[in-house]
Amino acid sequence: MRRVKVALVVALALTAVAIGVTLSHAPLRVVGTNAVPVEAPVAFTRGDTSKCQVGTVPHGTSGIRVSIASGAGPRLRLKVLSGSRVIAQGERAAGWGLEDSALVPVSAVPHTIRDALICIAVGAAAEPEPVLGVPTRRGSANALGFNDVKLRLEYLRPAHRSWWSQVSSIAYHMGLGHAASGTWLVFLVLALMIGVAVLAARLVLEELR
């Protein structure tokens, strides 16, 4: 019984610490884009391919969002080059799931790079992966491949404020659009969730007596 109590306390404490650490980080925000529009898929790729595009990568960029949709998510590798020199690079492991774009983390870009070469390599895919962007030649989506599309690229870097500092603003926006709207609604739901967790822990302990 004592071991169960200790395990529950440790689990709850670790959960609280994990939440606190996560909220102490700054969220990523978009600081630039190549303004390529994306709508329906304009091509498909089975992976094992790569391509490069020219663009301006803002200072501090630590993640680049690429307009490749997926149901499973092939491995993505990305490099930012200035001339022949690699300035930043990163990789996203396979299996990132159902998304309409893929965010690839990269090492922070030390300064704004104009006319940078952004090279994206797509690993093997189990099924054709939709590619969004602007086709560079005519043809149906089924006839075009990865290299026939100019991808939309979005550049992200950490915001100046942590999640903690934005809690009230996030709560305000989450509280909009409900029959009973208001910031208080979010904090009420949070209090109810904490209450349920406490009651569940007590129920487990009582069942083990």
PEGI-V323236 format. One record per run of one state. SS is the DSSP state (a for helix, b for strand, c for the rest). FROM is the first residue (numbers start at 1). LEN is the number of residues. If there is no record, write none. Layout:
SS FROM LEN
SS FROM LEN
This chain:
c 1 1
a 2 23
c 25 1
b 26 8
c 34 9
b 43 3
c 46 3
b 49 9
c 58 5
b 63 4
c 67 1
b 68 1
c 69 1
b 70 1
c 71 5
b 76 7
c 83 2
b 85 8
c 93 6
b 99 1
c 100 2
b 102 4
c 106 7
b 113 10
c 123 6
b 129 3
c 132 1
b 133 3
c 136 10
a 146 3
b 149 3
c 152 1
b 153 10
c 163 1
a 164 11
c 175 8
a 183 25
c 208 2
